[in-house]
Amino acid sequence: MYYLGKRRPQVIGLGFDFDDEEGDLKVYAHDQIAYRYEVHSIIGKGSFGQVFKAFDHFRQDFVALKIIKNKAKYTTQAQV
């Protein structure tokens, strides 16, 4: 996954601080994801992750973008 935000992440330990304490990705309006999606707003948040309204620059249309929490148990379940 590629993430292009307006702010520079703070280095914590050996990694970067892209997630909050619950494992959700920190996303703000107009952040770019995968050089394709521009986040506009959050639609909802649940136990598996978050759903955002995003503009798909390839399709030139708005889409719902679901981002799973950065925790092994959620990632495994999301692949089923």
Secondary structure, 3 states (H helix, E strand, C coil): CCEECCCCCCEECCEECCECCCCCECCCCCCEECCCEEEEEEEEECCCEEEEEEEECCCCEEEEEEEECCCHHHHHHHCC
